[in-house]
Each structure stands twice: as structure tokens, then as C-alpha cells.
Amino acid sequence: MITALSPQDIHPPFAPYSHGIVVPPGQRLVLCSGQLGIAADRTVPPDCAGQTKLCFENIAAILREAGLGLEHIIRINAYVTGREHLPDYMGVRNALFAAPYPASTLMIVSGFARPEFVVEIEVIAAGPA
């Protein structure tokens, strides 16, 4: 069982995420490259919430191929192109995860390879070997 680390002597998380995660012995790790909000048919939703949903759908497909699901995610690194995208990103992310929450970092970046992209998400998952 994955264990969340939440030391009482540091500031609590600002949102539903864990400061740290302990992966028990015998688990295997799956590392996913950053996923953009682009569908197989090359369409890109015009908004951050739509792109975020598609990023997590793409991540779910990768994890499914490894026999895992979103519930196995232990670490999220997300990047958005502006503060205005934070509520949409966090709304989608927060609806997908329950305690123990993954460890998570969210950064604001200047942009991605194509200007229509506003979010990119990479994850690490841990599950049964």
C-alpha cells in the first residue's frame, strides 16, 4: 500500500496533493513522458480544462497498457502557460484523485512546441509487479 508523507512540522499542502509518497517494496514504476492535450485525430481542445482532461486520458491509456490506472499515479509534474489556467487544471486534477493524493508539482512555463497547447502533464505510477 502506498503511504502519503505529511510531516506536521511543515506547512500543509496548498491543494489535494501529498508532500511525499512511499512506494512499498515489490512495486514496479512506470514513468510517463509529458502528455499534451492532443487527441489521436490531432484535434486540440481550445481550453485548459479540455486539454487537461485529454492529457489525463492519454496518461490513462499509457498506464492501461502497463496494466495500471490513474489510481496508481504517485507523482504528477504539470506545466501550464499562465496563472489563469491554474483553476481549470486543478479542477480537473482534483476530480480525478482521492487520498492518498499523489505528490505533485505545478509550474508556469512560457510555452510549448505549438502555441495552442496550454498544459503538459507527466506522471510516475507504481503498481503490482
C-alpha positions in Angstrom: 0.0 0.0 0.0 1.2 3.5 -0.9 1.8 5.7 2.1 1.5 9.5 1.9 4.0 11.6 3.9 2.6 14.7 5.5 5.0 15.9 8.3 3.2 18.0 10.9 6.2 20.4 11.3 6.0 21.8 7.8 3.2 23.8 6.0 0.4 21.6 4.8 -0.1 21.1 1.1 -1.9 24.0 -0.7 -4.3 21.6 -2.5 -5.1 17.9 -2.6 -1.6 16.5 -3.1 0.9 14.8 -0.8 4.3 16.2 0.2 5.8 12.8 -0.4 4.9 9.2 -1.2 6.5 5.9 -0.1 6.4 3.1 -2.6 6.4 -0.3 -0.9 8.9 -3.0 -1.8 7.9 -5.1 -4.8 6.1 -2.4 -6.7 7.1 -1.5 -10.3 7.4 2.0 -11.6 6.0 3.4 -14.8 7.3 6.7 -16.0 5.2 8.6 -18.5 6.6 11.3 -20.8 4.8 14.6 -20.7 1.4 14.4 -22.4 -0.2 17.3 -24.3 -3.9 17.8 -24.8 -4.0 16.4 -28.3 -6.3 13.6 -29.5 -5.4 10.7 -31.8 -7.1 12.6 -34.6 -4.8 15.6 -33.9 -7.6 17.8 -32.5 -6.7 20.1 -29.6 -9.3 21.5 -27.3 -9.3 25.3 -27.1 -9.4 25.5 -23.3 -7.2 24.4 -20.4 -9.8 22.1 -18.8 -10.4 20.3 -22.1 -6.6 19.9 -22.7 -6.1 18.7 -19.1 -8.8 16.1 -19.5 -7.2 14.8 -22.7 -3.7 14.8 -21.1 -5.1 12.5 -18.3 -7.0 10.4 -20.8 -3.7 9.9 -22.7 -1.9 9.1 -19.5 -4.6 6.6 -18.6 -4.1 4.9 -22.0 -0.4 4.6 -21.4 -0.9 3.2 -17.9 -3.6 0.8 -19.1 -1.0 -0.7 -21.5 1.1 -1.4 -18.4 -1.8 -2.9 -16.5 -2.2 0.1 -14.3 -4.7 3.0 -13.9 -4.8 6.6 -12.7 -5.2 5.4 -9.2 -1.6 4.1 -9.4 -0.1 7.6 -10.0 2.3 8.6 -7.2 3.8 11.7 -8.8 2.5 14.5 -11.1 4.5 17.2 -12.8 2.3 19.6 -14.6 3.1 22.7 -16.6 0.7 25.5 -17.7 1.4 28.6 -19.7 -0.3 31.1 -17.3 -1.8 31.6 -13.9 -5.2 31.9 -15.5 -5.0 28.2 -16.3 -4.4 27.1 -12.6 -8.1 26.8 -11.6 -9.1 24.7 -14.7 -6.1 22.4 -14.4 -6.6 22.0 -10.6 -10.3 21.4 -11.0 -9.8 18.5 -13.4 -6.9 17.1 -11.4 -8.7 17.3 -8.1 -11.7 15.5 -9.5 -9.6 12.5 -10.6 -7.7 11.7 -7.4 -8.5 10.7 -3.9 -6.4 10.2 -0.8 -3.6 9.3 -0.6 -3.0 12.0 -3.1 0.0 11.9 -5.5 2.9 14.1 -4.9 2.6 17.0 -7.3 4.4 20.0 -8.8 2.7 22.6 -10.9 4.8 25.1 -12.8 4.1 28.1 -15.0 6.1 28.0 -18.2 6.5 30.3 -21.2 5.1 27.9 -23.7 5.3 24.6 -25.6 6.2 23.4 -29.1 3.0 24.7 -30.5 1.2 27.8 -29.3 -2.3 26.2 -28.9 -1.0 24.0 -26.1 -1.5 25.4 -22.6 -0.8 22.4 -20.4 1.5 19.4 -20.3 1.4 16.6 -17.7 3.9 13.9 -16.9 3.5 11.3 -14.2 5.1 8.4 -12.3 2.9 5.4 -11.4 3.6 2.5 -9.1 1.7 -0.8 -9.1 1.9 -4.5 -8.6 4.9 -6.1 -10.2 
